Structures are given as C-alpha cells and as structure tokens.
C-alpha cells in the first residue's frame, strides 16, 4: 500500500504518529496504531466520503484505536483477584478496601462517562480530552460531572 486514495501514505503515517504521540501513546505502540489505522482505512475505503478531508477521517480512526488502547492498558494494569472473600475472614493482607470499592465503582461507571473520566485521571486537560474524543469542552465537563455523581452514589455506604 504505497498510496492511500492516490496520496502518498508516508505523509499520513508521520502525521498520525505525531498525533498519537501527542495524546500519550508510547512510541512503539503508536507505530502499531498507525499501521492499524492505515490498514483499517484501506479495508474500509468504500466508506470514506471524499467531500471531507482524508486527514479528518484518518485521525478519527486513530483516535478510536487510541481510546481502545488506553482502555486495554488500563485493564491490563489491574489485578483481578477475588479479594472480596478476604474482607471478613480475619486473614486479610494489607488491602485498602476503600480504594478497591472505588476501583469497582470506576469499572461500573457507564460509557461515555468512564472514558472521559479515564482520560482526565490520566492527566489530560479538558481541551485535550475534547479533541481526543471529538466532543466540545462543555460536554467533557458535563460527562465528568455525571461520572463524579455516579461514583459518589456508587461508593456511598460501601465498606
């Protein structure tokens, strides 16, 4: 695939790589995501609408792949063990039950609030989250507010 829609794909490769690195994808993984983006674009080329800039479409594909990447990395970093059974057995190791309850509530937070909250917790600014998700800053604020409300309700009385 030397060209993508008659355009040298190397130009888009570099732009996509910069975009993914700018939103926090590590270098090696960004390279993989660029390849996956270009492959998906090629495979679904019949769905591209030429009245829109090709870059916008490619960036949307890359953005969606990056969101999936961040979710996957977050899940891989968690250790899922049946700790609940240790809570009242008298043999519990040093477990922060409050944190465990909060993490459980985070996993139960509905989309799209969880994705927005994940990115905010990862240190992204409102404007960066808005760009990454393709939404307005006001929408980021309202999603974060709703996520916080959900978490507050979910963690009330836990422990």
RAWONOR-V342682 format. One record per helix or strand of 2 or more residues. SS is the DSSP state (@ for helix, = for strand). FROM is the first residue (numbers start at 1). TO is the last residue. If there is no record, write none. Layout:
# RAWONOR-V342682
SS FROM TO
SS FROM TO
This chain:
# RAWONOR-V342682
= 3 4
= 7 8
@ 9 22
@ 27 43
@ 45 47
@ 54 77
@ 83 86
@ 97 108
@ 113 121
@ 126 133
@ 137 155
